Amino acid sequence: MTALLLVLAVLAAVAGLGWLCLSPIRLGAAGAVLVAAHPLPTIAVTAVVTAVLTVAAGRMAYRSLREGGWCLVTVQRAAFAVSRTGGVTP
């Protein structure tokens, strides 16, 4: 019975979190309440998540550059291109 109650509690929490995340206004309000109620843990979690995402993005960019996957491509278009209808478009 305890396991069932625990599973139901987890499902309710996931459903509540999903409902909260469906609206940016609700999510912002929840963030404001969280910052007001627990500022230090919220700032600490935000800093850790920011650091982790920055490291992950840097690692992805480094690997992509090392493997030669990126190249700079510049596409130049003529000043006047011939349109499909036969005229000239500026």
Secondary structure, DSSP 4 states (H G I P E B T S, - for coil): -HHHHHHHHHHHHHHHHHHHHT-HHHHHHHHHHHHHH-HHHHHHHHHHHHHHHHHHHHHHHHHHHHTT----------SSEEPTTSSEE-
